[in-house]
Amino acid sequence: MGIKLWRSLCDTLENAVNELIEKCSLPRPVAILLATRGITPDKVESFFKPTLKDLSDPYRFPGATKAVERLWSAIQNRETIMIHGDYDTDGITAAALLSSVLKENGANVESFLPHRFDDGYGFTPESLRKSLEAIDNNCKVLVTVDCGINSVDAVKEATKRGIDVIITDHHEPAEEIPPALAVLNPKLYSDLSDMQLLSGAGMAFKLCHAFVKYGRENNLGGFTTKLEDILDLVALGTIADIVPLLGENRTLVKTGMKVLRKQLRPGIRALIETSKISTKLKPSDITFKLAPRLNAAGRLGNANAALELLNSLNIVDAYKYADLLEKYNIQRQEKEQEIYEEARKQIDMTINVAECYSILVAGENWHQGVIGIVASRLARDFNRPVIVLTIQGNDANGSGRSIGTLNLVEVLSKSSYLLDRFGGHPMAVGLGLQRGNIAKFYEEIEKNIRLCLTKDDLVDRIQYDGTVELFELDEEFFTYLDSLGPFGHSNARPTFMLKNVQCHKIYPLGPKHSRGILKDRKNAQMEFIAFNRSIDSIPQSEFDVIASPQINEYHGESRPQLQIIDIQPC
């Protein structure tokens, strides 16, 4: 294991920590965690006990009233409403939750998810044509979820066909905004900054909220609709899309996790059981078990099986689709691992990683649906920006993943003359180019990344919340631990540095792992578990450690323990 740089998130927050301790009577480790997440004393209550009353008014979105008026009009006139989603978990859950609310209130709803390879990403003239052909062009209202903000041509084409388009999206808008009937995207409006972190599913929920509210206010319907019952899908989409779990997202996910655990939907129950989740459902189970299975269908081509699963009304159908997603996920894992191993060999043979600032690998006919995951794994392995390309004939298409604060979209824009297309987010991009341009393209991005990063940026870092003493992780601290969640992006599991500790007892846990008891100079003690650290790799003398406190639930017992993340000599 190489040496990693440790960085405290709390170095400049001593005053904020002390203020939280004094004004809110919080244990010091809890105050550290809140300070590093930007929580001030006036926000502590809503952080620990978020309620749906904390949610902002959906009518703050310009166009929300016009959008829901049109949806209720479509219901009254028995017009078909088409929902155009996306092929990832966020887009699938957004389509499912909007469809369920509209149908419950009498709407005739059809849903369309684009095919990853045949249709590509987003709402396009081609996906519009295919979605309409599937219902014999019988559509007067089309709602996009998790896409559409840059679909100018598709909206113009829909308008020509006499279709009113309502866009709900959370992606970055380009300069030209589509001429839709209504556009709901918080990134368009500076006064909606508190909602700019919402996912596609979160935005679909805001439309549902406005729809139900308008229906009740105008005696049109929505009286039996329980919005909290669709928060299971909001939580699923929000966590899967890796948006920050703070602010409104925290409220939606914290409530949504409670609904998810009830397994009200046959599809959710079947998915949890086929994923072999036997303990209390956690956000990490969504990230590593549920979302990959829902994504697998879309990665291999057609995401409809995932949507059918979530829409299933009986458990028999639900298990049919859950079993199908399980098969897709196994195929996805096999293809991913095969490409990953080929990419690692290519790196070993052709790239001097110690000297490079970026990595580009390419292979003939690598499966396009999994190369993004491979790029993510390689970026973690080498702590460098990575581009993975699949070559088919003269065309190369790929995905890129960044590190730190490097904006990969800006890097690619400097080489845009070599690309047929590119786009995405600062940390994740998609691109296409001609095979003959690959070498020149790699040369250019390496040069441009060197202008943005230093050698220090390429050293693997571990961020931790702050330094505490072992005795501070006491019973009172652990009473707060569960309410600090749900944990995820921007609200990671607590990690602390503990100085001058040593192993009081240590035992092997299989050939690769270990467990035991840590103690410090004050003789405070706590059990620990260390994955991928054998007994021989843990010092016998004192050391400093970064660890995550957690509750170990095993055979009906709950005991506090530390999960060791990294160790360094004192």
C-alpha positions in Angstrom: 0.0 0.0 0.0 1.5 3.4 -1.1 1.7 6.3 1.3 -1.3 8.6 1.0 -1.6 12.2 2.0 -4.0 12.9 4.8 -6.0 16.1 4.8 -8.3 17.4 7.6 -11.5 19.1 6.6 -11.6 20.8 10.0 -8.3 22.7 10.1 -9.8 26.2 9.6 -13.2 25.5 11.4 -12.2 25.7 15.1 -14.5 28.7 15.7 -17.4 27.0 14.0 -16.9 23.8 16.0 -16.8 25.7 19.3 -19.9 27.7 18.4 -21.8 24.5 17.7 -20.7 23.0 21.0 -21.6 26.1 23.0 -24.9 27.0 21.4 -26.2 23.5 20.7 -24.6 21.4 23.5 -23.2 18.9 21.0 -20.4 16.4 21.6 -17.2 17.6 20.0 -17.0 14.9 17.3 -20.6 15.7 16.3 -19.8 19.4 16.1 -16.8 18.6 13.9 -19.0 16.7 11.5 -21.6 19.4 11.3 -19.0 22.1 10.8 -17.4 20.3 7.9 -20.8 20.0 6.2 -21.5 23.8 6.6 -24.2 23.3 9.2 -24.5 26.4 11.5 -26.4 26.5 14.8 -29.6 27.8 13.3 -29.7 24.8 10.9 -28.9 22.0 13.4 -32.6 21.2 14.2 -33.6 20.9 10.5 -30.5 18.8 9.7 -31.3 16.2 12.4 -35.1 16.3 11.9 -35.9 17.2 8.3 -39.6 17.1 7.5 -41.6 17.4 4.3 -42.7 20.8 5.6 -39.1 22.0 4.9 -39.6 21.4 1.2 -39.7 24.5 -0.9 -42.8 25.6 -2.8 -42.8 24.0 -6.2 -44.6 27.1 -7.6 -41.3 28.9 -7.2 -40.3 27.4 -10.6 -41.4 29.8 -13.4 -43.6 27.7 -15.6 -44.8 25.3 -12.9 -48.3 26.6 -13.0 -48.5 26.5 -16.8 -47.1 22.9 -16.7 -49.6 21.5 -14.2 -52.6 23.4 -15.8 -51.7 21.6 -19.1 -51.4 18.2 -17.4 -54.8 18.6 -15.7 -56.3 19.8 -19.0 -54.9 16.6 -20.7 -56.6 14.5 -18.1 -59.9 16.2 -18.5 -59.7 16.0 -22.3 -58.5 12.4 -22.2 -55.3 13.2 -24.1 -52.3 10.9 -24.0 -49.3 12.2 -22.0 -45.9 10.8 -23.0 -43.1 10.7 -20.4 -39.7 10.7 -22.0 -37.1 9.5 -19.5 -33.4 8.4 -19.6 -31.8 5.0 -19.4 -30.0 5.4 -16.0 -31.6 4.9 -12.5 -32.3 8.6 -12.0 -34.2 8.8 -15.3 -36.0 5.5 -14.8 -37.2 6.4 -11.3 -38.2 9.8 -12.4 -40.4 8.3 -15.2 -41.9 5.8 -12.9 -42.8 8.2 -10.1 -44.4 10.8 -12.5 -46.3 8.1 -14.3 -47.7 6.6 -11.1 -49.0 10.0 -9.8 -50.5 10.9 -13.2 -52.2 7.5 -13.6 -53.6 7.6 -10.1 -55.3 10.8 -11.1 -56.9 9.5 -14.2 -54.3 10.3 -16.9 -53.6 8.2 -19.9 -49.8 7.8 -19.7 -47.2 6.2 -21.9 -43.5 6.1 -21.1 -40.4 6.0 -23.4 -36.8 5.3 -22.5 -34.2 5.8 -25.2 -31.9 2.9 -26.2 -28.4 3.7 -25.2 -26.8 2.6 -28.5 -29.6 3.1 -31.1 -30.9 6.4 -29.7 -28.1 7.8 -27.7 -28.6 10.1 -24.7 -31.5 12.5 -24.1 -34.5 13.8 -25.9 -33.7 14.0 -29.7 -35.8 14.3 -32.9 -35.1 10.6 -33.4 -36.2 9.6 -29.9 -39.3 11.8 -30.3 -40.2 10.0 -33.6 -39.7 6.5 -32.0 -41.7 7.4 -28.9 -44.6 8.7 -31.0 -44.6 5.7 -33.4 -45.0 3.4 -30.4 -48.4 5.0 -29.7 -49.5 5.7 -33.3 -48.6 9.4 -32.9 -51.5 9.8 -30.5 -49.9 12.3 -28.1 -50.7 16.0 -27.3 -48.4 16.4 -24.2 -44.9 15.2 -23.7 -43.0 15.6 -20.4 -39.2 15.0 -20.2 -37.6 13.8 -17.0 -33.9 13.9 -16.4 -33.3 15.2 -19.9 -34.4 17.9 -22.4 -32.7 21.1 -21.2 -30.6 21.2 -24.4 -33.0 19.5 -26.7 -33.8 22.5 -28.9 -34.3 20.6 -32.1 -36.5 17.9 -30.6 -38.8 20.5 -28.9 -39.1 22.4 -32.2 -40.1 19.2 -34.0 -42.6 18.3 -31.3 -44.2 21.8 -31.5 -44.5 21.4 -35.2 -46.5 18.2 -34.6 -48.8 20.0 -32.2 -47.4 18.6 -29.0 -47.0 20.7 -25.9 -43.6 19.9 -24.3 -42.9 20.2 -20.5 -39.2 19.9 -19.6 -38.0 18.8 -16.2 -34.3 18.5 -15.9 -31.4 19.2 -13.6 -28.5 19.2 -16.1 -26.5 22.3 -17.1 -28.3 24.4 -19.7 -26.6 25.6 -22.9 -27.1 29.2 -24.2 -30.2 28.4 -26.2 -33.2 27.2 -24.1 -35.7 24.9 -25.9 -39.0 26.7 -26.7 -41.1 24.4 -24.6 -44.4 25.2 -23.0 -42.7 25.1 -19.6 -39.1 24.5 -18.6 -38.4 23.4 -15.0 -34.7 23.4 -14.2 -33.3 25.1 -11.1 -30.0 25.8 -12.9 -31.8 28.4 -15.0 -32.6 30.7 -12.1 -30.3 32.2 -9.5 -33.1 32.5 -6.9 -33.5 28.7 -7.0 -30.0 28.1 -5.7 -31.4 26.0 -2.8 -32.8 23.5 -5.3 -29.9 23.4 -7.8 -28.6 20.1 -6.3 -31.8 18.2 -7.1 -31.6 15.0 -9.2 -33.8 14.2 -12.2 -36.1 12.2 -9.8 -36.1 15.2 -7.4 -37.2 17.5 -10.3 -39.9 15.0 -11.3 -41.1 15.0 -7.7 -41.3 18.9 -7.7 -43.6 18.6 -10.8 -45.7 16.0 -9.0 -45.9 18.2 -5.9 -47.1 21.2 -8.0 -49.5 18.9 -9.9 -51.2 17.6 -6.7 -51.2 21.0 -5.0 -52.9 22.6 -8.0 -55.4 19.8 -8.3 -56.5 20.1 -4.7 -56.6 23.9 -4.8 -58.8 23.9 -7.9 -61.0 20.9 -6.9 -59.7 18.8 -9.8 -58.2 15.9 -8.0 -55.1 14.8 -6.1 -57.0 14.3 -2.9 -56.0 10.7 -2.3 -52.5 11.0 -3.6 -49.8 10.6 -0.9 -46.7 12.3 -2.1 -44.6 10.6 0.6 -45.4 7.2 -1.0 -43.4 8.1 -4.1 -40.4 9.2 -2.1 -39.0 5.7 -2.3 -38.3 6.3 -6.0 -37.0 9.8 -5.3 -34.5 8.4 -2.8 -33.5 5.7 -5.2 -32.9 8.1 -8.1 -31.2 10.7 -5.9 -28.7 8.4 -4.3 -28.0 6.6 -7.6 -27.2 9.9 -9.3 -24.6 10.8 -6.6 -25.9 14.3 -6.0 -25.1 15.9 -2.6 -27.2 14.6 0.2 -27.7 18.0 1.8 -30.5 20.6 1.9 -33.7 19.5 0.1 -32.0 16.3 -1.1 -31.4 15.3 2.5 -35.1 15.8 3.3 -36.3 13.8 0.3 -33.8 10.9 0.9 -34.2 10.7 4.7 -38.0 10.3 4.3 -37.6 8.2 1.2 -35.4 5.7 2.9 -38.2 5.0 5.4 -40.6 4.4 2.6 -38.1 2.2 0.8 -37.7 0.0 3.9 -41.4 -0.6 3.9 -41.1 -2.2 0.4 -44.6 -1.0 -0.6 -43.9 -1.6 -4.3 -43.7 -5.2 -5.5 -40.8 -4.2 -7.7 -38.8 -2.8 -4.8 -39.4 -5.9 -2.7 -38.3 -8.2 -5.6 -35.2 -6.1 -6.3 -34.1 -6.0 -2.6 -34.6 -9.8 -2.3 -32.7 -10.7 -5.6 -30.0 -8.3 -4.4 -29.7 -10.4 -1.2 -30.0 -7.5 1.1 -30.9 -9.0 4.4 -30.1 -6.2 6.8 -31.8 -2.8 7.3 -31.6 -1.1 3.9 -28.9 1.6 3.7 -28.0 4.2 1.1 -24.8 2.3 0.3 -27.1 -0.7 -0.6 -28.6 1.5 -3.3 -25.3 2.7 -4.5 -23.6 -0.8 -4.7 -26.6 -3.2 -5.2 -29.9 -1.7 -6.3 -28.7 1.0 -8.7 -26.2 -1.2 -10.6 -29.0 -3.7 -11.3 -31.4 -1.0 -12.5 -28.6 0.5 -14.6 -27.6 -2.9 -16.0 -30.5 -3.1 -18.5 -29.7 0.4 -19.9 -26.0 -0.3 -20.0 -26.6 -3.4 -22.2 -29.0 -1.5 -24.4 -32.7 -1.3 -23.3 -33.7 0.0 -19.9 -37.4 -0.9 -20.2 -37.0 -4.0 -18.0 -36.0 -1.7 -15.1 -39.0 0.6 -15.7 -41.4 -2.4 -15.9 -40.0 -3.7 -12.6 -40.8 -0.4 -10.8 -44.2 -0.2 -12.4 -45.1 -3.9 -11.6 -48.4 -4.2 -9.8 -48.0 -7.8 -8.6 -45.1 -9.7 -7.1 -45.1 -12.4 -9.9 -44.3 -9.8 -12.6 -41.9 -8.1 -10.3 -39.8 -11.2 -9.8 -39.8 -11.8 -13.5 -38.2 -8.4 -14.1 -36.0 -8.6 -11.1 -34.6 -11.9 -12.3 -34.0 -10.5 -15.7 -32.1 -7.5 -14.2 -30.0 -9.9 -12.2 -29.0 -11.7 -15.4 -28.2 -8.3 -17.0 -26.1 -7.3 -14.1 -24.0 -10.5 -14.2 -23.4 -9.9 -17.9 -22.5 -6.3 -17.1 -20.0 -7.4 -14.4 -18.4 -9.9 -16.8 -18.0 -7.4 -19.6 -16.7 -4.8 -17.2 -14.1 -7.0 -15.7 -12.9 -8.3 -19.0 -12.4 -4.7 -20.3 -10.9 -3.6 -17.0 -8.3 -6.4 -17.2 -7.4 -5.6 -20.8 -7.1 -1.9 -20.0 -4.8 -2.6 -17.0 -2.5 -4.8 -19.3 -2.5 -2.0 -21.9 -1.5 0.6 -19.2 1.3 -1.7 -17.9 2.7 -2.2 -21.4 2.3 1.3 -23.0 2.1 4.0 -20.3 4.7 5.2 -17.8 2.1 6.1 -15.1 4.7 7.7 -12.8 5.5 10.3 -15.5 2.0 10.9 -17.0 -0.7 13.2 -15.9 -3.5 11.4 -17.6 -4.4 7.9 -19.0 -6.0 7.0 -22.3 -6.8 3.4 -23.2 -8.6 2.1 -26.3 -9.8 -1.3 -27.5 -11.5 -2.9 -30.4 -15.3 -3.4 -29.8 -15.2 -2.9 -26.1 -18.7 -2.7 -24.8 -19.8 0.9 -24.8 -22.2 0.5 -22.0 -19.6 -0.4 -19.3 -16.5 1.7 -20.3 -17.7 4.5 -18.0 -17.4 2.2 -15.1 -14.0 1.0 -16.2 -12.9 4.6 -16.5 -14.0 5.3 -12.9 -12.1 2.2 -11.6 -8.9 3.2 -13.4 -9.2 6.8 -12.2 -9.4 5.5 -8.6 -6.5 3.0 -9.2 -4.1 5.6 -10.5 -5.5 8.9 -9.2 -5.4 10.4 -12.7 -8.0 11.6 -15.3 -8.8 8.6 -17.5 -10.3 8.3 -21.0 -11.5 4.9 -22.1 -12.4 4.5 -25.8 -14.1 1.7 -27.8 -13.1 1.5 -31.4 -15.5 0.2 -34.1 -14.1 0.7 -37.6 -13.0 4.3 -38.0 -15.1 5.5 -35.1 -14.0 5.8 -31.5 -16.5 6.5 -28.7 -15.7 6.7 -25.0 -16.1 8.0 -21.5 -13.8 10.0 -19.3 -13.5 10.4 -15.5 -11.7 13.2 -13.7 -10.1 13.6 -10.3 -10.1 16.4 -7.7 -11.3 19.7 -9.1 -10.2 19.2 -12.7 -13.0 20.1 -15.1 -12.7 17.5 -17.8 -15.3 19.3 -20.0 -13.0 22.4 -20.2 -10.0 20.2 -20.9 -11.8 18.5 -23.8 -13.0 21.8 -25.2 -9.4 22.8 -25.9 -9.1 19.8 -28.2 -12.6 20.1 -29.6 -11.3 20.4 -33.2 -10.2 16.7 -32.9 -13.6 15.5 -31.6 -16.8 14.7 -33.4 -18.7 15.3 -30.2 -18.2 15.7 -26.4 -20.1 16.7 -23.4 -21.1 15.9 -19.8 -20.1 17.1 -16.4 -16.8 18.4 -15.0 -16.1 14.9 -13.5 -17.6 12.7 -16.1 -17.7 13.1 -19.9 -18.7 11.3 -23.1 -16.9 11.8 -26.4 -16.5 10.6 -29.9 -13.7 11.0 -32.5 -12.1 9.4 -35.5 -9.7 6.5 -34.9 -6.9 8.4 -36.7 -7.2 11.3 -34.2 -6.7 9.2 -31.0 -2.9 9.6 -30.7 -3.0 13.4 -31.3 -5.9 13.8 -28.9 -4.1 12.0 -26.1 -1.0 14.2 -26.7 -3.2 17.3 -26.5 -5.1 16.4 -23.3 -1.9 15.3 -21.6 -0.4 18.7 -22.4 -3.5 20.6 -21.3 -3.9 18.6 -18.1 -0.3 19.4 -17.2 -1.3 23.1 -17.3 -4.0 22.4 -14.7 -2.5 19.9 -12.3 0.7 19.6 -10.3 2.5 16.4 -9.3 1.1 16.9 -5.8 -2.4 16.7 -7.3 -1.6 13.2 -8.5 -0.8 11.9 -5.0 -3.6 9.9 -3.5 -5.3 11.8 -0.7 -7.6 10.8 2.1 -9.8 13.5 3.6 -11.0 13.1 7.1 -13.4 15.2 9.2 -11.1 16.0 12.1 -9.0 14.7 14.9 -10.6 13.2 18.0 -9.6 11.1 21.0 -10.8 7.6 21.4 -12.8 8.4 24.6 -14.8 11.1 22.7 -16.4 8.3 20.6 -18.5 7.3 23.5 -22.1 6.2 23.9 -23.4 9.7 23.5 -21.7 10.1 20.2 -23.1 6.8 18.9 -26.7 8.0 19.8 -26.2 10.8 17.2 -24.6 8.5 14.5 -27.8 7.2 12.8 -29.4 10.7 12.8 -26.4 12.1 11.0 -27.3 10.0 8.0 -28.3 9.3 5.3 -24.7 9.1 4.2 -23.6 9.7 0.7 -22.1 12.4 -1.6 -21.2 15.6 0.5 -22.4 13.8 3.7 -20.0 11.0 3.8 -19.7 8.5 6.7 -17.8 10.2 9.6 -14.0 9.7 9.4 -11.7 10.8 12.2 -8.0 10.8 12.8 -6.9 9.1 16.1 -3.3 9.7 17.2 -1.0 7.4 19.2 -3.1 4.3 19.2 -1.9 0.7 19.2 -3.4 -2.8 19.0 -4.4 -4.1 22.3 -5.6 -7.4 20.7 -5.6 -8.5 17.1 -6.9 -11.5 15.2 -7.0 -12.6 11.6 -10.2 -12.3 9.7 -9.6 -14.7 6.8 -6.3 -14.4 4.9 -6.6 -10.7 4.0 -8.4 -8.9 6.8 -8.0 -8.4 10.6 -10.0 -7.4 13.6 -9.2 -6.6 17.2 -9.2 -3.9 19.9 -7.4 -0.5 19.6 -6.4 1.4 22.7 -4.7 4.8 23.3 -2.4 6.3 25.9 -5.4 7.1 28.2 -6.4 3.4 28.0 -9.6 4.1 26.1 -10.5 1.1 23.9 -12.7 0.1 21.0 -13.1 -2.8 18.7 -11.8 -2.4 15.1 -12.1 -4.1 11.7 -9.5 -3.6 9.0 -10.3 -4.8 5.4 -7.4 -5.7 3.1 -5.0 -5.4 6.0 -3.6 -8.6 7.4 -2.1 -8.9 10.9 1.4 -8.5 9.5 0.5 -5.1 7.9 -0.6 -3.5 11.2 2.3 -2.0 13.4 2.9 -3.5 16.8 4.0 -0.1 18.1 1.9 3.1 18.3 0.5 4.5 15.1 -1.9 7.2 13.8 -5.1 6.0 12.1 -8.0 7.3 10.1 -11.1 5.3 10.9 -14.8 5.5 10.5 -16.9 4.8 13.6 -19.9 2.5 13.0 -22.3 0.2 14.7 -21.5 -3.5 13.9 -24.8 -5.5 13.8 -24.1 -9.2 14.0 -26.4 -12.0 15.1 -28.8 -9.6 16.8 -26.0 -7.8 18.7 -25.1 -4.1 18.1 -21.6 -3.0 19.1 -19.6 0.1 18.3 -16.5 -0.4 16.2 -13.9 1.5 14.1 -13.4 0.6 10.4 -9.8 1.4 9.7 -9.2 3.3 6.5 -5.5 4.1 6.7 -2.6 3.8 9.0 0.7 5.8 9.3 3.5 5.7 11.8 3.4 8.3 14.6 
